[in-house]
Protein backbone atom coordinates (compact mmCIF):
# COMPACT_ATOMS: atom_id res chain seq x y z
CA UNK A 1 0.00 0.00 0.00
CA UNK A 2 2.79 2.44 0.88
CA UNK A 3 4.66 1.69 -2.37
CA UNK A 4 1.63 2.35 -4.47
CA UNK A 5 0.83 5.62 -2.66
CA UNK A 6 4.45 6.72 -3.05
CA UNK A 7 4.40 5.97 -6.73
CA UNK A 8 1.24 7.96 -7.29
CA UNK A 9 2.74 10.90 -5.32
CA UNK A 10 5.91 10.93 -7.42
CA UNK A 11 3.88 10.78 -10.66
CA UNK A 12 1.71 13.70 -9.50
CA UNK A 13 4.77 15.84 -8.64
CA UNK A 14 6.37 15.14 -12.04
CA UNK A 15 3.20 16.09 -13.91
CA UNK A 16 2.86 19.36 -11.95
CA UNK A 17 6.49 20.19 -12.66
CA UNK A 18 5.99 19.50 -16.36
CA UNK A 19 2.93 21.74 -16.61
CA UNK A 20 4.77 24.47 -14.70
CA UNK A 21 7.75 24.34 -17.05
CA UNK A 22 5.50 24.43 -20.12
CA UNK A 23 3.63 27.46 -18.73
CA UNK A 24 6.83 29.37 -17.95
CA UNK A 25 8.33 28.51 -21.34
CA UNK A 26 5.44 29.82 -23.39
CA UNK A 27 4.84 32.90 -21.18
CA UNK A 28 8.38 34.18 -20.65
CA UNK A 29 10.63 32.20 -22.94
CA UNK A 30 13.12 31.90 -20.05
CA UNK A 31 13.55 28.21 -20.68
CA UNK A 32 14.52 28.50 -24.35
CA UNK A 33 18.12 27.89 -23.45
CA UNK A 34 17.25 24.84 -21.41
CA UNK A 35 15.19 23.49 -24.30
CA UNK A 36 17.95 24.14 -26.78
CA UNK A 37 20.46 22.37 -24.59
CA UNK A 38 18.12 19.43 -24.30
CA UNK A 39 17.69 19.31 -28.08
CA UNK A 40 21.47 19.37 -28.54
CA UNK A 41 21.89 16.55 -26.05
CA UNK A 42 18.96 14.32 -27.04
CA UNK A 43 18.72 15.17 -30.79
CA UNK A 44 21.37 12.70 -31.99
CA UNK A 45 19.91 10.02 -29.76
CA UNK A 46 16.48 10.68 -31.28
CA UNK A 47 17.88 10.37 -34.81
CA UNK A 48 19.50 7.03 -34.00
CA UNK A 49 16.30 5.74 -32.46
CA UNK A 50 14.33 6.91 -35.53
CA UNK A 51 16.75 5.12 -37.87
CA UNK A 52 16.22 1.94 -35.93
CA UNK A 53 12.49 2.17 -35.43
CA UNK A 54 11.49 3.51 -38.92
CA UNK A 55 12.02 0.19 -40.80
CA UNK A 56 10.20 -1.62 -38.02
CA UNK A 57 7.33 0.83 -38.27
CA UNK A 58 7.25 0.43 -42.05
CA UNK A 59 7.15 -3.34 -41.64
CA UNK A 60 4.22 -3.10 -39.23
CA UNK A 61 2.54 -0.74 -41.70
CA UNK A 62 3.07 -3.23 -44.57
CA UNK A 63 1.65 -5.98 -42.38
CA UNK A 64 -1.43 -3.87 -42.10
CA UNK A 65 -1.65 -3.71 -45.93
CA UNK A 66 -0.74 -7.37 -46.49
CA UNK A 67 -4.30 -8.29 -47.42
CA UNK A 68 -4.35 -5.51 -50.02
CA UNK A 69 -1.06 -6.77 -51.56
CA UNK A 70 -2.42 -10.28 -51.81
CA UNK A 71 -5.52 -8.96 -53.52
CA UNK A 72 -3.46 -6.98 -56.04
CA UNK A 73 -1.27 -10.02 -56.70
CA UNK A 74 -4.33 -12.14 -57.38
CA UNK A 75 -5.66 -9.47 -59.73
CA UNK A 76 -2.39 -9.54 -61.66
CA UNK A 77 -2.56 -13.31 -61.89
CA UNK A 78 -6.11 -13.08 -63.19
CA UNK A 79 -5.08 -10.49 -65.79
CA UNK A 80 -2.19 -12.70 -66.96
CA UNK A 81 -4.50 -15.70 -67.25
CA UNK A 82 -7.00 -13.59 -69.18
CA UNK A 83 -4.34 -12.37 -71.60
CA UNK A 84 -3.06 -15.92 -72.11
CA UNK A 85 -6.61 -17.04 -72.80
CA UNK A 86 -7.02 -14.23 -75.34
CA UNK A 87 -3.80 -15.25 -77.05
CA UNK A 88 -5.05 -18.84 -77.20
CA UNK A 89 -8.36 -17.76 -78.67
CA UNK A 90 -6.52 -15.66 -81.24
CA UNK A 91 -4.57 -18.74 -82.30
CA UNK A 92 -7.81 -20.71 -82.67
CA UNK A 93 -9.33 -17.89 -84.69
CA UNK A 94 -6.30 -17.87 -86.96
CA UNK A 95 -6.64 -21.62 -87.43
CA UNK A 96 -10.33 -21.26 -88.29
CA UNK A 97 -9.50 -18.46 -90.72
CA UNK A 98 -6.92 -20.68 -92.42
CA UNK A 99 -9.48 -23.49 -92.74
CA UNK A 100 -12.11 -21.14 -94.14
CA UNK A 101 -9.63 -19.80 -96.68
CA UNK A 102 -8.95 -23.36 -97.85
CA UNK A 103 -12.66 -24.13 -98.14
CA UNK A 104 -13.47 -21.04 -100.14
CA UNK A 105 -10.45 -21.61 -102.37
CA UNK A 106 -11.86 -25.01 -103.37
CA UNK A 107 -15.36 -23.60 -103.71
CA UNK A 108 -14.24 -20.69 -105.88
CA UNK A 109 -12.23 -22.90 -108.25
CA UNK A 110 -15.01 -25.46 -108.66
CA UNK A 111 -17.86 -22.92 -108.43
CA UNK A 112 -19.43 -24.84 -105.56
CA UNK A 113 -22.14 -23.21 -103.49
CA UNK A 114 -21.31 -24.04 -99.87
CA UNK A 115 -22.60 -23.45 -96.35
CA UNK A 116 -19.74 -23.08 -93.87
CA UNK A 117 -20.32 -24.55 -90.42
CA UNK A 118 -18.49 -25.47 -87.24
CA UNK A 119 -18.17 -28.95 -85.74
CA UNK A 120 -19.85 -28.90 -82.34
CA UNK A 121 -19.59 -32.56 -81.31
CA UNK A 122 -17.96 -35.82 -82.34
CA UNK A 123 -20.41 -38.71 -82.49
CA UNK A 124 -23.88 -37.87 -83.71
CA UNK A 125 -25.81 -40.03 -81.30
CA UNK A 126 -26.03 -42.91 -83.78
CA UNK A 127 -23.67 -45.21 -81.91
CA UNK A 128 -20.73 -44.47 -84.21
CA UNK A 129 -17.54 -42.60 -83.52
CA UNK A 130 -17.18 -41.65 -87.18
CA UNK A 131 -19.86 -38.98 -87.20
CA UNK A 132 -19.85 -35.33 -86.22
CA UNK A 133 -22.53 -32.75 -85.51
CA UNK A 134 -22.37 -29.35 -87.20
CA UNK A 135 -24.19 -26.15 -86.27
CA UNK A 136 -26.09 -25.65 -89.56
CA UNK A 137 -29.23 -27.32 -90.84
CA UNK A 138 -32.24 -27.04 -93.12
CA UNK A 139 -32.74 -23.41 -92.11
CA UNK A 140 -29.42 -22.73 -93.86
CA UNK A 141 -30.29 -24.68 -97.02
CA UNK A 142 -28.65 -28.00 -96.08
CA UNK A 143 -30.28 -31.31 -97.07
CA UNK A 144 -29.60 -35.01 -96.54
CA UNK A 145 -26.98 -36.69 -98.77
CA UNK A 146 -24.86 -33.67 -99.58
CA UNK A 147 -21.08 -33.57 -99.84
CA UNK A 148 -19.15 -32.19 -96.88
CA UNK A 149 -15.64 -30.79 -97.42
CA UNK A 150 -12.96 -28.79 -95.67
CA UNK A 151 -9.91 -27.01 -97.03
CA UNK A 152 -8.09 -30.33 -97.58
CA UNK A 153 -10.79 -32.32 -99.32
CA UNK A 154 -13.56 -34.83 -98.65
CA UNK A 155 -14.91 -34.96 -95.07
CA UNK A 156 -18.06 -37.02 -95.61
CA UNK A 157 -21.77 -36.62 -96.35
CA UNK A 158 -24.82 -35.44 -94.44
CA UNK A 159 -27.03 -38.25 -93.14
CA UNK A 160 -29.52 -36.44 -90.88
CA UNK A 161 -30.54 -32.80 -91.01
CA UNK A 162 -32.46 -30.82 -88.42
CA UNK A 163 -33.47 -27.21 -88.56
CA UNK A 164 -30.28 -25.86 -86.99
CA UNK A 165 -27.95 -28.87 -86.80
CA UNK A 166 -26.87 -31.75 -89.04
CA UNK A 167 -25.06 -35.06 -88.64
CA UNK A 168 -22.18 -35.90 -90.98
CA UNK A 169 -20.96 -39.43 -91.69
CA UNK A 170 -17.17 -39.15 -91.91
CA UNK A 171 -15.30 -40.71 -94.81
CA UNK A 172 -13.28 -42.94 -92.47
CA UNK A 173 -16.42 -44.73 -91.23
CA UNK A 174 -16.48 -48.44 -92.26
CA UNK A 175 -19.92 -47.96 -93.84
CA UNK A 176 -18.76 -45.02 -95.97
CA UNK A 177 -18.27 -45.47 -99.74
CA UNK A 178 -17.93 -43.00 -102.61
CA UNK A 179 -17.25 -43.20 -106.32
CA UNK A 180 -13.64 -42.30 -107.12
CA UNK A 181 -11.08 -42.14 -109.87
CA UNK A 182 -7.33 -41.78 -110.26
CA UNK A 183 -6.03 -38.32 -111.02
CA UNK A 184 -4.95 -37.79 -114.64
CA UNK A 185 -6.84 -40.98 -115.57
CA UNK A 186 -10.34 -39.83 -116.30
CA UNK A 187 -11.74 -43.23 -117.27
CA UNK A 188 -10.31 -45.27 -114.39
CA UNK A 189 -13.35 -45.43 -112.13
CA UNK A 190 -13.71 -47.19 -108.83
CA UNK A 191 -14.76 -46.55 -105.24
CA UNK A 192 -13.16 -45.69 -101.92
CA UNK A 193 -14.26 -47.07 -98.56
CA UNK A 194 -13.51 -46.12 -94.97
CA UNK A 195 -11.87 -48.58 -92.59
CA UNK A 196 -12.35 -46.98 -89.17
CA UNK A 197 -10.67 -44.41 -86.94
CA UNK A 198 -7.02 -43.66 -87.76
CA UNK A 199 -7.08 -46.20 -90.59
CA UNK A 200 -6.36 -45.54 -94.27
CA UNK A 201 -9.08 -45.89 -96.87
CA UNK A 202 -9.28 -48.56 -99.56
CA UNK A 203 -9.54 -47.84 -103.27
CA UNK A 204 -11.03 -50.49 -105.53
CA UNK A 205 -10.69 -50.04 -109.30
CA UNK A 206 -13.15 -51.65 -111.65
CA UNK A 207 -10.69 -51.81 -114.54
CA UNK A 208 -7.93 -54.41 -114.83
CA UNK A 209 -6.03 -52.69 -117.61
CA UNK A 210 -4.44 -49.88 -115.59
CA UNK A 211 -2.56 -50.54 -112.38
CA UNK A 212 -2.65 -47.78 -109.75
CA UNK A 213 0.66 -46.26 -108.70
CA UNK A 214 2.02 -45.13 -105.34
CA UNK A 215 1.71 -41.32 -104.83
CA UNK A 216 -1.17 -41.07 -107.29
CA UNK A 217 -4.00 -38.86 -106.05
CA UNK A 218 -7.62 -39.97 -105.80
CA UNK A 219 -10.63 -37.68 -106.31
CA UNK A 220 -14.40 -38.13 -106.22
CA UNK A 221 -15.96 -39.34 -109.43
CA UNK A 222 -19.26 -37.54 -108.89
CA UNK A 223 -22.75 -39.00 -108.84
CA UNK A 224 -25.80 -38.39 -110.95
CA UNK A 225 -27.26 -35.00 -110.09
CA UNK A 226 -24.26 -34.55 -107.74
CA UNK A 227 -26.03 -36.57 -105.05
CA UNK A 228 -24.55 -37.44 -102.69
CA UNK A 229 -21.11 -36.60 -104.05
CA UNK A 230 -19.99 -33.79 -106.31
CA UNK A 231 -17.04 -34.42 -108.65
CA UNK A 232 -13.35 -33.63 -108.28
CA UNK A 233 -13.16 -33.33 -104.49
CA UNK A 234 -9.69 -34.49 -103.34
CA UNK A 235 -9.85 -37.71 -101.30
CA UNK A 236 -6.29 -38.80 -100.66
CA UNK A 237 -3.06 -40.26 -102.01
CA UNK A 238 -2.14 -43.87 -102.72
CA UNK A 239 0.49 -45.25 -100.34
CA UNK A 240 0.38 -48.94 -101.23
CA UNK A 241 -0.82 -51.02 -104.14
CA UNK A 242 -2.10 -54.52 -103.47
CA UNK A 243 -0.93 -57.26 -105.88
CA UNK A 244 -3.56 -58.54 -108.29
CA UNK A 245 -5.42 -61.52 -106.87
CA UNK A 246 -6.76 -62.83 -110.11
CA UNK A 247 -10.08 -61.06 -109.74
CA UNK A 248 -11.65 -58.42 -111.89
CA UNK A 249 -10.72 -55.52 -109.59
CA UNK A 250 -7.48 -53.97 -108.31
CA UNK A 251 -7.11 -52.33 -104.90
CA UNK A 252 -4.83 -49.83 -103.22
CA UNK A 253 -4.39 -48.17 -99.83
CA UNK A 254 -5.23 -44.45 -99.70
CA UNK A 255 -4.11 -41.97 -97.06
CA UNK A 256 -6.86 -39.30 -96.75
CA UNK A 257 -5.95 -35.66 -97.16
CA UNK A 258 -8.31 -34.77 -94.29
CA UNK A 259 -7.28 -35.31 -90.66
CA UNK A 260 -10.57 -36.60 -89.24
CA UNK A 261 -9.35 -36.14 -85.66
CA UNK A 262 -8.79 -32.41 -86.10
CA UNK A 263 -11.69 -31.18 -88.22
CA UNK A 264 -13.22 -27.97 -86.86
CA UNK A 265 -14.62 -25.86 -89.70
CA UNK A 266 -16.32 -27.61 -92.63
CA UNK A 267 -18.67 -26.73 -95.47
CA UNK A 268 -21.65 -28.48 -97.02
CA UNK A 269 -21.83 -28.29 -100.81
CA UNK A 270 -25.42 -27.39 -101.61
CA UNK A 271 -24.90 -26.88 -105.37
CA UNK A 272 -22.25 -27.77 -107.93
CA UNK A 273 -21.92 -27.06 -111.65
CA UNK A 274 -22.54 -29.79 -114.22
CA UNK A 275 -18.82 -30.17 -114.84
CA UNK A 276 -15.62 -29.26 -112.99
CA UNK A 277 -12.16 -29.12 -114.54
CA UNK A 278 -10.39 -32.39 -113.92
CA UNK A 279 -7.82 -32.41 -111.09
CA UNK A 280 -8.22 -28.64 -110.58
CA UNK A 281 -8.82 -29.00 -106.83
CA UNK A 282 -5.78 -31.10 -105.98
CA UNK A 283 -3.03 -29.48 -103.89
CA UNK A 284 -0.56 -30.19 -106.70
CA UNK A 285 -2.44 -30.97 -109.93
CA UNK A 286 -0.60 -33.52 -112.09
CA UNK A 287 1.14 -32.09 -115.11
CA UNK A 288 -0.12 -33.37 -118.46
CA UNK A 289 2.26 -35.66 -120.33
CA UNK A 290 3.58 -33.80 -123.37
CA UNK A 291 3.04 -35.41 -126.77
CA UNK A 292 6.12 -35.33 -129.02
CA UNK A 293 5.47 -35.22 -132.78
CA UNK A 294 8.38 -35.66 -135.22
CA UNK A 295 7.99 -34.23 -138.71
CA UNK A 296 10.38 -34.64 -141.66
CA UNK A 297 10.87 -31.89 -144.23
CA UNK A 298 12.08 -32.91 -147.71
CA UNK A 299 13.55 -30.31 -150.06
CA UNK A 300 13.62 -31.19 -153.80
CA UNK A 301 16.26 -29.80 -156.18
CA UNK A 302 14.90 -28.48 -159.51
CA UNK A 303 15.68 -30.82 -162.42
CA UNK A 304 16.19 -33.85 -160.23
CA UNK A 305 13.68 -36.46 -159.17
CA UNK A 306 12.72 -36.43 -155.48
CA UNK A 307 14.67 -38.88 -153.31
CA UNK A 308 12.99 -42.19 -152.88
CA UNK A 309 11.93 -43.34 -149.44
CA UNK A 310 14.26 -45.87 -147.82
CA UNK A 311 12.96 -49.43 -147.67
CA UNK A 312 11.41 -50.56 -144.43
CA UNK A 313 13.88 -53.43 -143.97
CA UNK A 314 16.19 -55.87 -145.73
CA UNK A 315 18.81 -53.42 -146.91
CA UNK A 316 18.66 -51.17 -149.96
CA UNK A 317 17.72 -52.04 -153.51
CA UNK A 318 19.21 -50.31 -156.57
CA UNK A 319 17.12 -47.71 -158.23
CA UNK A 320 15.63 -48.77 -161.56
CA UNK A 321 16.28 -46.13 -164.24
CA UNK A 322 13.33 -45.16 -166.37
CA UNK A 323 13.16 -47.03 -169.68
CA UNK A 324 13.72 -45.17 -172.95
CA UNK A 325 11.17 -45.55 -175.59
CA UNK A 326 12.58 -46.67 -178.98
CA UNK A 327 11.59 -45.15 -182.29
CA UNK A 328 9.86 -47.45 -184.71
Buried (B, 14 or more C-beta within 10 A) or exposed (E): EEEEEEEEEEEEEEEEEEEEEEEEBEEEEEBEEEEEEEEEEEEEEEEEEEEEEEEEEEEEEEEEEEEEEEEEEEEEEEEEEEEEEEEEEEEEEEEBEEBBEBBBEBBEEBEBEBBBBBBEEBEBEEEBBBBBBBEBBBEBBBBBEBBBBBBBBBBBBBBBBEEEBBBBBBBBBEEBBBBBBBBBBEEBBBBBBBBEEEEBBBBBBEBEEEEBEEEBBBBBBBBEEBBBBBBBBBBBBBEEBEEEEEEEBBBBBBEBBBEBEEBEBBBBBBEBEEEBEBBEBBEEBBEEEEEEEEEEEEEEEEEEEEEEEEEEEEEEEEEEEEEEEEEE
